[in-house]
């Protein structure tokens, strides 16, 4: 759909999304090794940065460029999965 038709976006702020809240709580409660949580947090931030770039292209009307970000978005998601697997 066109950017004008989109009324509700997913949570785009990494600090307010469920994953960001979980990471913050895990850090505070020292549930995992700090290095693992830092790796996860960096992957999570990169994921949101990629999504925000895609959203901006979409809102600017450059749908093709926004779609070109999908492979990078998938890789960023895999980095989150990998970081989660390394948390101890």
HELIX and SHEET records of a PDB file:
HELIX    1   1 UNK A    3  UNK A    5  5                                   3    
HELIX    2   2 UNK A   18  UNK A   28  1                                  11    
HELIX    3   3 UNK A   34  UNK A   59  1                                  26    
HELIX    4   4 UNK A   63  UNK A   68  1                                   6    
HELIX    5   5 UNK A   70  UNK A   86  1                                  17    
END                                                                             
